[in-house]
Amino acid sequence: MMRCFLKVVGLTLLAMSTTPRCGHGAERPNLIVFMTDDQRADALSCAGNRILKTPHMDRLAREGMHFRNMFVTNSLCAPSRATLLTGLYSHVHGVIDNKNRSIPADIPLVSDYLRQAGYEVAFCGKSHVAGALRDRAWDYYFGYRGQGSYMNPRIAEGTKAQDVEYTGYMDDIVTDKAIQWLRQRRTKPFCLFLWFKAPHRPWTRAPRHAGLFQDVIIPKPPTYDLRALGSPGKPRAFHEADNRIGSFPDVPSLERFVKDYYATLVAVDENVGKVLDALKETGQLDKTAIFYTSDNGFFLGEWQAFDKRFMHEPSIRVPLLVRYPPLIRPGSTCDLMVLNLDIAPTMLELAGIAVPQPMQGRSLVPLLRGLSPKDWRTDWLYEYYEYPGPHSVRKHRGIRTERYKYIHYYEPPEEFELYDLQNDPEERHNLYGKPESQALVRTLRQRLEELRRQTRDPEVK
Ligand code: SGN
């Protein structure tokens, strides 16, 4: 898929310019990308969560910018991570699901561009792509294959090293190693990817958090009970997915799993705090552009579901916080629609590197400066391919505009969903098939095909 195009990308890497372009001062910022696994957009207190307290994530928002409409283009671990690293849609980089997790060797990662331009680059934590990113160039590497385990995990320090068992809690161990690396003296700017395991299933708490949330009540989302009624208005593809709370021994109830999910995020928050403290102590805090995001969202009981994959709001929305005082007014928010595709171009622009033309996202730098470009995107393409597979979510693609969402389960039996998000943010009323929706469906369908062509979807007819 797309091989000739990729060769061109490789050449671009060698030829690219490294002149600072950002105009925010001569010094190139350090870059940190924190990524969690399955953290939905409202699973942090600055996004309105009333149960979970995340003071360090909140600090990033208070001292930086909170993007309140950040989405992923394929709500699954490996595809989403490959997109962040390459700035490409899954149908272009080829990691369309968790089965084929290889990013082709001739597609440069954002870290390759940065390293070429004189950055020291480090990867710490969960990548979930094939080979665990050990086939790529890192100045420091501390990572593991696949999902890893929360307790006493096996991790390799160095891309050529053996996996070794470490005693303790995965995200603490990984953070401590990342901090050791951050504290080293260096003359070059650095870029660190610190990618946590939490809050992925099986939501094992750090032992120090065993007692958290004991007396808390987890409210049922308003749509929870509709599933038992047959998910009125929803297509079979949605109702029949194997994601019901109560039908897995390790997900016995909403109460149990949401508390554990939140507790794992408390450990993440503490680890973010430790990194911020280390940056402060070493005088690097304000010289570092810090991104905080997640690979996909998560259902926390909407329609009695857990997991992700679907194009519905709980699954496609993720947090995005960016702290970089030279550019960003503290406490600012942005409501434009931004995508995981945009992170790589943003990092490159901040580093003064021309964004290679094949990248499919847009740099967020103007937004970070507080601008609202007139030509910013007003719609975007979503895709999901892992079927058959865990949780039995059928393949679908769709378009999300600022107001509407159209979803197409395109393999037989074909099914459709259409929502007016302005009037129906919980996606309860599927308008597909209603006579008054016909014109809208035609427009969205046409635009969806256009987006597929524009983004070089090889399956487009
Ligand atoms: C495992 C999980 C699933 C999850 C996938 C993908 N089951 O299979 O619940 O959807 O990973 O998650 S588990 O019992 O093994 O935890 S992803 O984050 O890697 O995409």
Residues whose N, C-alpha, C, O or C-beta is under 5 A from the ligand:
A	BS01	SGN	L76 C77 A78 R201 P202 D307 P390
